[in-house]
Amino acid sequence: MFSSIKYPILAIFAFFAMRADAVETIRVGYFPNITHSQAIIGMANASFKKALGENVEIRGTIFNAGPSVIEALFAGELDLAYIGPNPAINGYVKSKGQALRIIAGATSGGAGLVIRKDSGISSIHDFNGRRIASPQLGNTQDVALRAWLRTNGIKIGEQGGDTRVIPMNNPDQLTLFLKKEIDAAWTVEPWVSRLIREGNGTLFLDERTLWPKGEFVTAHVIVSVSFLKKHRELVKAWIRSHVELTQWINAHPAEAKQIINGELQKITGKRLPEDVLNDAFGRLSITYDPIAGSLFQSAQGAFREGFLGKTPPDISGIYDLSILNEVLKELNLEKISQIKEY
């Protein structure tokens, strides 16, 4: 009698054993960039792995541009990522709010306009007729540059002017600085510091001077809406680790810099010089605050520059800070106040 049900019972036990040992996967994207410090350190020292548990596999992917992150998220190949504000805005608008949510901040500051010392530029009006680089068409710094030029009455080629904005990879900016083939670049750390230290540049404008209290989002954490709905507790564990890493980095900057530099060497094959690393960290802040007001203003700038369609986009639902505030409450930290536009 028992032999007739032996195998079904074994099958049931095997099923539950498999479920107990099942491995969940979270696919994470980030850049080899100090503005993504929490991601770099958390992956290096296994902080995220410890927070998520042994039954969760973390698949990290290195990206070099925000649009590539959004494409991977759209294709269902990515669950969570560290990214700049404008690619996140673009992804939200293109998906009509269905693809992603911003769930925490990562970095504030660390961007600016660098000019060649021998460019002859000494005032805003000297930018007429110049060649100015940005990291990528429509990226955060590209939009900031175009908006700043417009505000100061400098017309670029598309507007009938003779000033050229030339999107290019950050390493190419340094190369063309040294060749004197571009006059300036609006970029992000550590490239601001590298252009100054290695490219005979000088800082014409620190972008912090354009924002209230000098605070604006440079990088934040986004998550796929579908992943958030299915795995809220997993996302919460990640955000808790992210907040704790933020605190640790700010309390141990020297050690954090060394870990980041070691990882950059593994990823890119090259460490940053100590003076570049120190300069770069001096111009940014590691934070979990998303600094949401600056994102809304960036979206307005992107719309004016023609990157977000013909009608002003509604991005009022782009944030979900409920998990972040739960974590902050549990850690006895101040919650993020209600999001307000500038």
Secondary structure, 3 states (H helix, E strand, C coil): CCHHHHHHHHHHHHHHHHHHCCCEEEEEEECCCHHHHHHHHHHHCCHHHHHHCCCEEEEEEECCCHHHHHHHHHCCCCCEEEECHHHHHHHHHHCCCCCEEEEEEEEEECEEEEEECCCCCCCHHHHCCCEEEECCCCCHHHHHHHHHHHHCCCCEHHHCCCEEEEECCHHHHHHHHHCCCCCEEEEECCHHHHHHHHCCEEEEEEHHHHCHHHCCEEEEEEEEHHHHHHCHHHHHHHHHHHHHHHHHHHHCHHHHHHHHHHHHHHHHCCCCCHHHHHHHHHCEEECCCCCHHHHHHHHHHHHHCCCCCCCCCCCCCCECCHHHHHHHHHCCCCCCCCCCCC
